[in-house]
Amino acid sequence: MLLVRHGYFWRGEDETVTSIEKLRIEALLRHKISLLDSCRLPRRV
């Protein structure tokens, strides 16, 4: 699992996956790695 702070796409940004984004997402899928956006999680546990 890969935990990211602000997600992969920014609000209002074009969500078309091209070039480097495609390579990064393919690598995650190939190695069966989940991408979790931590901005949905509470800051303090």
C-alpha positions as CSV (number, residue, x, y, z in Angstrom):
1,M,0.0,0.0,0.0
2,L,1.2,3.5,-0.9
3,L,-0.2,6.3,1.3
4,V,-0.2,9.8,-0.3
5,R,-1.0,13.0,1.5
6,H,-3.0,14.9,-1.2
7,G,-4.0,12.3,-3.7
8,Y,-2.8,11.7,-7.3
9,F,-4.9,14.4,-9.0
10,W,-5.6,17.9,-7.9
11,R,-9.1,19.4,-7.9
12,G,-9.8,21.0,-11.3
13,E,-6.8,19.2,-12.9
14,D,-7.3,17.2,-16.1
15,E,-7.6,13.6,-15.0
16,T,-6.4,12.2,-18.3
17,V,-3.6,9.7,-17.7
18,T,-0.7,10.3,-20.0
19,S,3.1,9.7,-20.2
20,I,4.6,9.7,-16.7
21,E,1.3,9.3,-14.9
22,K,0.6,6.2,-17.0
23,L,4.0,4.7,-16.2
24,R,3.5,5.3,-12.5
25,I,0.0,3.8,-12.4
26,E,1.1,0.8,-14.5
27,A,3.9,0.2,-12.0
28,L,1.5,0.2,-9.1
29,L,-0.9,-2.1,-10.8
30,R,1.8,-4.5,-12.0
31,H,3.1,-4.9,-8.4
32,K,-0.4,-5.0,-7.0
33,I,0.2,-1.9,-4.8
34,S,-2.8,0.1,-3.6
35,L,-2.8,3.9,-3.6
36,L,-4.6,5.4,-0.6
37,D,-5.3,9.1,-0.3
38,S,-4.7,10.2,3.3
39,C,-6.6,13.5,3.1
40,R,-9.7,11.4,3.8
41,L,-8.2,10.1,7.1
42,P,-8.2,12.1,10.3
43,R,-4.9,13.9,11.0
44,R,-4.7,12.6,14.6
45,V,-5.6,9.1,15.7
